Amino acid sequence: MVYDLTAGLIELGLLEGEVQARIDDESYRRFYLHSTSHWLGLDVHDVGTYRLDEQTPRPLVAGMVLTVEPGLYIPSDDDIPDAYQGIGIRIEDNVVVTNEGHEVLTADVPKQVVEIEALMAKSNHSSMSAVAFM
């Protein structure tokens, strides 16, 4: 995921150099401000550790619910081309772990640009600058 996001930032001219170098120096983090996921529950951001210890990730078990939400946020800084300043993009899915694997609870939510634009065109809020789907 981080590789593809970093490659896209280089392709757009927001970062320069080789993808792995930008990952290693973490310069992509200027635009990728959080992780890809978090627990989801009754209190939205439920508490719980993501690791059993420093080396061991917590295994996912049936009934756990988490988000999958990669996001890029482009600041309105002087070194950013005007066309990209202030843009934020996050596509979120909510996923429940099942005994058989997983179920994407938000599978029917529009995620492709053409789908989102069509939905926004139907909206009475033509001046919307952000859309949140849950």
C-alpha positions in Angstrom: 0.0 0.0 0.0 2.7 2.5 1.0 4.7 1.6 -2.1 1.8 2.4 -4.4 0.9 5.6 -2.6 4.5 6.8 -2.7 4.8 5.9 -6.4 1.7 8.0 -7.1 3.1 11.0 -5.2 6.2 10.8 -7.3 4.2 10.4 -10.5 2.2 13.6 -9.6 5.5 15.4 -8.9 4.7 15.9 -5.2 7.8 13.9 -4.3 11.0 13.3 -6.3 13.4 10.4 -6.6 13.0 6.6 -6.3 10.0 5.1 -4.5 12.1 3.0 -2.0 14.2 6.0 -1.1 11.1 8.1 -0.3 9.7 5.2 1.8 13.0 4.8 3.6 13.3 8.5 4.4 9.6 8.6 5.2 9.0 11.8 3.1 5.7 10.2 1.9 4.4 10.7 5.5 3.9 14.4 4.7 0.9 13.3 2.7 0.0 10.0 4.4 -0.7 11.1 8.0 -2.1 8.0 9.6 -2.1 4.2 9.3 -4.3 2.2 7.0 -6.6 0.8 9.6 -8.0 0.9 13.1 -10.4 -1.1 15.3 -14.1 -0.2 14.9 -16.7 -0.8 17.5 -19.4 0.7 19.7 -17.3 3.8 20.5 -16.0 4.1 16.9 -12.3 3.9 17.8 -12.5 1.1 20.3 -9.5 0.5 22.6 -7.2 -2.4 22.2 -3.7 -3.1 21.4 -2.6 -4.0 17.8 0.3 -6.0 19.1 0.7 -8.7 21.7 4.3 -7.5 22.2 6.8 -5.5 20.2 7.3 -8.2 17.7 3.9 -10.0 17.5 0.9 -8.5 15.8 -2.5 -9.4 17.4 -4.1 -12.1 15.3 -7.5 -11.2 13.9 -10.3 -13.4 15.1 -14.0 -13.8 14.1 -16.1 -10.9 15.3 -13.4 -8.2 15.2 -14.4 -5.2 13.1 -11.8 -2.8 11.5 -11.5 -0.1 8.9 -9.4 -0.2 5.8 -8.9 3.5 5.0 -5.9 4.6 3.1 -5.8 8.4 2.8 -3.7 11.1 1.2 -3.9 14.7 2.4 -2.1 17.4 0.4 -1.3 20.6 2.3 -1.8 24.1 0.9 1.9 24.8 1.2 3.9 27.1 -1.1 5.9 24.2 -2.6 2.7 22.3 -3.7 1.3 23.0 -7.1 -1.9 25.1 -6.9 -4.0 22.3 -8.6 -3.3 19.9 -5.7 -3.3 22.2 -2.7 -5.8 21.3 0.0 -7.0 18.0 -1.5 -7.8 15.2 0.9 -8.7 11.7 -0.3 -9.7 8.8 1.9 -11.6 5.7 0.8 -12.9 3.8 3.8 -14.3 0.3 4.1 -15.5 -1.4 7.2 -14.7 -5.1 7.5 -15.8 -7.8 9.9 -13.6 -10.8 10.4 -15.6 -14.0 10.0 -14.8 -17.7 10.6 -14.6 -18.1 6.9 -12.4 -15.0 6.2 -14.0 -11.5 6.1 -17.1 -9.5 5.0 -16.8 -6.0 3.7 -19.7 -4.2 5.3 -19.4 -1.2 3.0 -19.0 -3.2 -0.2 -21.9 -1.3 -1.9 -20.6 2.2 -1.1 -19.3 4.0 -4.2 -15.5 4.2 -4.4 -14.7 4.8 -8.0 -14.3 8.4 -9.2 -17.1 8.1 -11.7 -19.5 6.6 -9.1 -18.8 9.3 -6.6 -19.2 12.1 -9.2 -22.5 10.6 -10.3 -23.7 10.5 -6.7 -22.6 14.1 -6.1 -24.3 15.2 -9.3 -27.6 13.9 -7.8 -27.0 15.8 -4.6 -28.6 19.2 -3.8 -25.2 20.2 -2.3 -23.4 21.3 -5.4 -20.9 23.2 -3.3 -19.8 20.1 -1.3 -16.1 20.0 -0.8 -16.0 16.6 1.0 -18.3 13.6 1.1 -18.3 11.0 3.9 -19.9 7.7 3.4 -20.7 5.2 6.1 
